């Protein structure tokens, strides 16, 4: 996993998962909200968003989180792994309400500078409509990428298990690579006798 796209509804946990993955895998994380909006939530054009994505996906490694269905093709095509957070609707709704209450003052790191988290009726409706509209579009899009590694996580428990396994794999890899030089030196010392 070197090029990872994380998709799902607002409130699904994309930003948190991206941060955890970035920390575990030591890969830079890009939040689409930071690239798609200007101060005061002024939107960039779809062409500008696509141009930005084309530049980001040239990197050797990346994690890009955000859905943005109309401009998602460059990153889905370039990704070797697509993670779909198919979080239940009530939990997504609860999270955006909780996030708004928690983050209404200071700006979050995953949104553009000069923007604050806003809980609006249209945002809540978008979350409520996600399972019936955007989720269906995502499901159709994912069929085009069946050759890629697609990880479908449907609950917080599955996300925790996935992250725990990645942490364990990363620790095992670090431990085996740190032991290899010691074992090699021991073998050379035996040969030299």
N, C-alpha and C positions, 0 to 999 in steps of 0.2 A: 504494500500500500504506500504509494508515493504521491499520487494525485487523487485526492478525495473530494467528491462533491457531496454535500449534506443538504437534503431537501426535506420539506415538510411544512405543515401549517405554522402560522404565527403562534407562538406559545408551545410548540412541539418540543423545544429544548435544543434547537440547532446550535445556537451560540455557545451554550454550556458544553455540549458534546464536542464542538470544534475546539474549544479551549483545552479540554481534557485530552483530546487526541493530539493536539499540537504539543502539549507538554510531554505526553508519553512517547510520541514518535519523533519529537524534535523537528517538527515541520511547521513552517510559517502558516498562520491562519489569516484568511481574508474574509471579512464580513461584507456581503453584498450591499447591505444598507449603507455602509460607508462610501461605497463607490457609485451608488445609484441616486444619491440625493445630495443637495447642497444645503447650506445654512437655511434654517427655517422650513425645512422639508420641501424645498423647491426641487422638483424632479428633473433629472437629466433625461434627454431623449433616448429612445430605445436604441438608435444607432450609436450614440455615445456609450451606452451601457455595453453593447456588443463589442465595440472597439476596445473598451477597458478590459473586458473578459478575454479577448484575443491576446492582449498583452500579458495578462496574469497567467494564462495557461501555458505560456512559453517557458516558464520556470521549470526546473527539473523536479521540484517537489512543491506541493501546496495542498492546503485544505481550504475549500471555498464553501461557505455556508450561506444559504438563502435560497428562496425558491424562484421568484421572478420568471414565470413560465414563458413569457414572450422573448426573453433574452437568455434562456438557459442552454441553448444548443452548444455553443462553444465549449462550455465547461463539461457538459455531459459527454460530449464526444472525446474530449481530451482526458477525462478521468479514467483511472484504472479501477477505481472503486466508487460506487454510488451508495450512499447510506440514506435510506428513506425512513424518516421518523414518522411512523403512522400512529401518532399519539391520539388517544381518545379525545373527542371533542370537548367533553366537560372539563378535562384536565387542561387542555389548551386555553379554554376560556378562563378558567381559574388562574392559570399562570399569567395571562396578560393583565388581568385585574390586579393580581398580587404584585407583579412587576411594576405596574403603574404606581401603586401606592408606595412601593419601596424606592422607586427610582425617579419620582416626579421632580425632585430638586436637582441632584447632580446628573450630568450627562453620562450615559452609559458608553463604554468603550467600543461597543459594536454598532453604534449609530453615529452619524456624521457630527462633526464639531458644530456647535451652534444649534443643535436640535435637542429637544427634550422628549421623553417618552410621553406620548399622548394616547389617552384612552377615549376614543370617539365612538359614536354609534356605528359609523361605517366600518371601523376596524373590528368591532365586535361582530357585525354582520358578516364581514369577510371570514372570520374564524368559524362562524356558524354555517356559512355556505361552503366552506372548504371541502367537507366530505362529499358534497353533492356536485361540485363543479371542478375545482382545481385538482382534487384527488383523482378524479376520473381522467383528467388530462394527463396527470403524472403517470398514471397506470398505463395509458396508451404510449406515452413517451418511453417508459421503461422497457416496453416490448421491443423497441428499436435497439436497445443496448443489452440484450440478453447475453452477448458474448463477454460482457464485463462482469466483474464481481459486484453483485447487488446484495446489500445487507439490509434486511427489512426488520426494523425494531419497532415493536408495537406497545411496549410498556416500559415504565421506569425500571422494572426488574430486569428486563432484557437488556436495557442500556447499561445498567450496573454490571451485569454478567459479561457483556461484551467488553467493557472497559477493564474489568478485573482480568479477563483472559489476555487482553493486550498488554496490561502491566506485567503479568506473569511472563509472557513471551519476551517482552523487552528486558526484564530482569534476567531471565535465563540466557538470553543472547549476550547481555553485558557480562554475566558471570562466566560464560563459556569462553568469551573472547579475552577476558582478563586472566583466565587460568591457562590458556593456550601458551603464552610466552613462558610461563613458569614451567609447565610440563616439557616444553621444547628445550629449555635450559637444562632441566634435569636429565633429559635424554642425551643431550650433548655431553653433559658431565660424565655420564656412564660410558658413552662411546669413547671419550678422551682418556679413560683409565687404562 
